[in-house]
C-alpha cells in the first residue's frame, strides 16, 4: 500500500511539474533589419535596373549655314539614394578636335534638376560653375569636379514601386554652327559618378 501511495504521489509531483514547465514554455524570435546605404544612377529615358550606370551617347551634327540654329543634345540621369550625404561628380577625357577647329569653349553645357512626385526636390544643389550656363572646359580632365552636392536622401515619401522617388539631373550639350569649322569629328568622353563621402 505504501508503495502504491508512493507511486501515486510521485506521479502527481511529476504531473504538476510538467504542467508548470509547459505553462512557462516560450519562444523568442529576434528580428533585426539592417538598412544598407545605396547609390543608384539610371538613364532617365530607360529608368529601370537595366539602365543603371548607363552610357548615353550625344551626337551633334553641325552643317554651317546662314541662319542655322544651335544644335543641342541631351543626356539625362535619375539618382536614387537613401544616404543623407552624396555627390555627383564629372570628369572627361582630353578632347580630340579631329581637325574640326572646335575648342572646348565652343561647346556649351547646361545642367538642370527635376524631381519625381515622391522625391525630395531639395535633396541636392547644383554647384558652381554648373549652376548656370558654362562650357565643356568646366569639366576637368585631370580630376573629378563636383556637379551636385547632396544633403538628403532622394525620397520624401514611401514609394511602393520605387518609380517616382527620383532626383533627376538633365544635361544638355550645344554648339552654334560656324563657317570657321572644318569637316571632321570632335570627340571626348564625359563620365558622371555618384559617390558618397
N, C-alpha and C positions, 0 to 999 in steps of 0.2 A: 504494500500500500504506500509506504514511504517512497519507494522507487517511482511508482506511478505519479504521485504528487510532485516529486522532483522533476520528472519529465515534463509534466503539465506546466509547472512553474517556469522551467527553462524555456519551453515553447512560447509562453506568454511574454517573457522578457525579450526573447528574440523577435517576436511579432511586433511588440511595441517599438523596439529599437529600429526595426526595418521600416516601420511606418514613419518614425521620426526622421530617419535618413531620407526617405522618399519625399517627405514634405519639405525638406530643406535642399533638395537637389536643385541645381541651377545651371544654366548655360550662358556663357558670355561670348559675345561676338565683337571684338574690337574692330572698328571701321575707321580707316584712315584714308582721306582723299588728298592726294598731293597734286597741286595745280602747278604745271610747268609753265615756264615762260616761252613765248613763241613769237617769231617774227616772220610774217608771210608777205611776199610781194608777188602780184599776179598781173598779167596783161589785162587791162581794163576791157578790151574787146573780146577777151576769151577768159572770163573770170571764173575759172574752175581750177581744180588741183592740177590739171594738165597744162594750165597756163602759169604755173609757178616758175619763178626765176626765168622769165621769158627773154627771148631775143626778138626785138621788134625792129624791123628794117624801115628806114626812112630813105626814100629815093626821090631826089629833087631833079627834075628835068627842066633845064633853062634854055630857051631859044631867044636870044636878044632880038627885040623888035620894038619899033616905036610904040609906046603906049602899053607894053605888056605889063601886067600886074606882078606883084611879088609872088613868088612860088613858096608854098608852105607845106610842110609835112608834120604829122603828129606821132608821138609815142606816149601812150598814157598808161599809168600804173595804178593799181589799187594796193593799199597797205592795210594789213590787219595785225594788231599786236595787243597782247594783254600786259605788256610791260609799261611802266609809267615813265621810263626814260628810254629814248631811242633816237636814232639819227638816220637820215637818208643822205648818202654821200655820192659824189660823182667824180669820175676821173676819165680821161680819154687817152688814146694813143696819139702820138705825133701825127699831124696831118700830112697827107701826101697830096700836093696840089695837082698832080697828074698833068702838068703842063697847062692848066686852065688859067693860071694867073689869079685864082681866087685865094684870098687870105682868110685866116681865122676870123678876123674882124668883119669880114663881109657877110658872115652867116649869123643872123640874129637868133637869140634863144629867149623864149618866153615860157615861164613856168607859173602855173596857177593851181589852186586846190579846190576840190569839191568834197562833199561827204554824203554818205548814204543816210536813209531816214532813221536808222538806229545807230548812227555813228556820231562821234564827238567831233564837230567841225573845228573845234579849237584844240584838238589833240596835238597839232603840230603847227609850227610857224616857218614860213619860207624866209630864209636868211639872205642878207645882202651878199653879193650883188644880184642874186636871183629873184629878189623881191620886186624887181622892176625889169624892164626890157634890158637885156645885155647881149653879148655876143659870145661866140664859141671860145674866145681866148679866156673867158672867165672860168671855164672848166679846165683845170690844170692837167698837165701830162706827167708831172713828177710825183705827185701825192694827191690823195683824195681831198675834195673840198666839201664842206657841209652845205647841203641844199635845203634840208628841212631839219629843224630841231624839234623833237617830240617830247612833250611834257606830260602826256596822259595816255592811257590805253584808248584804242580807237573806238571801242564800243561804249555807248552811253546807255543802252538798254539791252535786255536779253533779246537775242535773235535766234529763234529755233532753227532756222535754215541757214544761218550764217551768210545770208545773201546781201543784207542791207547795212552791214556794220563796217563798211569800208571807208577809208580815208584815201581819197584819190589825188594823185599828182598828174597833171596834164602838162606835157612838154611839147612845144612847137618850135621847129627849126625853119628859118625862112631866109631867102636870098632874093634880092632885086636884080633883074637882068641888066646886063651892061655890055655894050659892044667891045669893051676892053677885054672881056674874057675870050679865051681861045678854046676851041673844041677839045674835050678830054674829060677825065673823071677825077674830081676831088673826092678824097676818102679819109675817113677817120672812124674809130670805134669808141663809143661812149658807154661807160659802164656805171650803172647806179647800184649801190649796195645799201641794204637795210641792215643797220647794226645797232647794238645796244651797248652803251658804255659799261 
